Amino acid sequence: MTVPELFTFDVVARDPRTSARAGVFHTAHGDVETPVFMPVGTKAAVKGLTPPMLEELGAQIILSNTYHLSQRPGERLVERLGGVHGFMRWDRPVLTDSGGFQAFSLSEHFTFRDDGVEFRAVDYDGSRVAWTPERNMEIAQALGSDVCMQLDQCVGYPVERAVLERSVELSSRWAERCWRAHTREDQALFGIVQGGMDLSLRLRSLAHLESCGDFPGYGIGGYSVGEEHDVMFESLAPLASEHMPEGKPRYLMGVGNPTTLVRAVACGVDMFDCVLPTRTARTGTAFSSEGRLNLRNARFREDDRPLDERCGCPVCRRGYSRAYLHHLVRQREMGAAVLLSQHNVFFLLDLMRRARAAVLAGEYARFEADWLASEACEDY
Amino acid sequence: MTVPELFTFDVVARDPRTSARAGVFHTAHGDVETPVFMPVGTKAAVKGLTPPMLEELGAQIILSNTYHLSQRPGERLVERLGGVHGFMRWDRPVLTDSGGFQAFSLSEHFTFRDDGVEFRAVDYDGSRVAWTPERNMEIAQALGSDVCMQLDQCVGYPVERAVLERSVELSSRWAERCWRAHTREDQALFGIVQGGMDLSLRLRSLAHLESCGDFPGYGIGGYSVGEEHDVMFESLAPLASEHMPEGKPRYLMGVGNPTTLVRAVACGVDMFDCVLPTRTARTGTAFSSEGRLNLRNARFREDDRPLDERCGCPVCRRGYSRAYLHHLVRQREMGAAVLLSQHNVFFLLDLMRRARAAVLAGEYARFEADWLASEACEDY
């Protein structure tokens, strides 16, 4: 058997009736089978889940964040402690986001300039930071993630056309500079397609990325910023299914609600990340095949059923009842967040495993239709 | 092989130079090898640790609490959901404390009367609760723990002699009433020796318990209420080593600091419980063979060593560095509490496993002396 070249992406099956595909992405820390959901460990820790728990859930790759780790504890310290893998004792692949989204979400404290971004680290010590694409690559390379993302500018929705155009231009220039600054061979740099809900701008962004370098994969940023799901799919569907290169993974950034994942896979998206499963867990909410369950609700007080009869996660297999989880949530026991995080992360990991199996069986259209007709879909 | 009778206690080894002993306590959910530390899950959950984690750490028996579970979610609901074992999905032994300590710690809201206790459930909805020994046994039996404790009155230190005497008398009368009210055969009822720091009162309490029923084990309550450790040992040492019945387990309630455990085992104590390992974990502190480590401290920022080079816990074996744990503690990541709780609980479980091995080897005196001379001891 020959060893596949680093960061190649093998499409191993295509669904006959949708644009869904099953793939394998090769990294220095192992293969990632797609479609895949990536749990988020912003500060080198997935909230509520230890690395062994993530392994048990079957997580193949997790996210961390360049901006946050450069602030605390600093990328040079992480590098000395074995990079993000050694630091958090996680041997499987890691993807680091660039901080472009943080720039968006903290936008009142950011100033975008052609050469980069200036901002106050208000969620840390408030110090002023000057950030450039080159600095961004320096951090990502010190962290040693398997995949890093270019620095980009994400804008909200709705947004003025001029602002959107400028964000595409800025992101394109920054993509070029990231491409030139990035030298680490055991790390893949993904470009990010921007352009809001405007397909023509999305295509302009993509064309620019393809002209500036041979990126081994593409992020699709700037969705899930306030628009309705159907608005997103108006441009996402043609972008992913007709225009993005076949042999590269497509990563829809920051999207984690199950129904959107199922629909996006049908458009040919391969990778997803979101804080949703762990964040909703901390508010006492569980995903399930009956839709979302808010365990705080009094109707669960005496409910002796597991969270989801059809779920194979460690929490459902152990048989903790909804009544027990209701008790933990109401009593503000830390165990509530730990158990619900396990369940919710498993739910999305397993959804993507089943999506992959459906693609391999050539039955993704049916898988999607079944999902959209199910109770699980109703809440999302 | 014959099956041992329920709740018998076999002393399998006695140390030649101390009063330490190694035993096996037989319960309906399996054997407990002593000396043993019991992690505390007051509300049917050990803070920061799931039941599978507790199994991995080697916890043999855990605590829960009659008062708290009767308040929320109510003992009848727990009973319908399979008792405390079924409710929290834990198959190994469980001991439930009576709430006597909560009466002490919430004393401004409690009124002690001969027939029982009246109090406001201020940590819940503030409702007025009338509690008697009979009601206490009713709750414990509904919960179905393997061991339940009599209702007792715990007092502080220092305390007036008259108050102390009255607490011994009250606890004695309540012991009788608990003994008469307790009928569940798969559950052991332990009497509790009170008497503060006064050996003569302790012996009076013990004599009364021995006269009122054949308790299968004894709690030693009312220590660790503000006194210096040496003051505790002045009465505890003769009580445990000379006066308590040989063939019954002796459980020193609410004591969890490692040095006190090591010294108390030398006096013939068999069982311990304390919230200390999980509570200190939540403040960012780790037990270690070098003494306590406050991971919040800046000196750990770049420390690439594990918490304890000599520790075999899942956290130290995985190799998370002190620097990583410092980062998690500083960033208030939930993972800090989860990882430090694993480590700290393992530390006490393992300390007692090693204590048992030392007794079996006839070398407990040396084990105790080594501990007292070690860095691990200095902080406690």
Interface residues (C-beta under 8 A of the other chain):
Chain A: K43 A44 A45 V46 K47 G48 L49 T50 P51 P52 R72 P73 L77 R80 L81 F87 M88 R89 R301 E302 D304 P314 R318 G319 Y320 S321 A323 Y324 H326 H327 L328 R330 Q331 E333 M334 G335 A337 V338 L339
Chain B: K43 A44 A45 V46 K47 G48 L49 T50 P51 P52 R72 P73 L77 R80 L81 F87 M88 R89 R301 E302 D304 P314 R318 G319 Y320 S321 A323 Y324 H326 H327 L328 R330 Q331 E333 M334 G335 A337 V338 L339
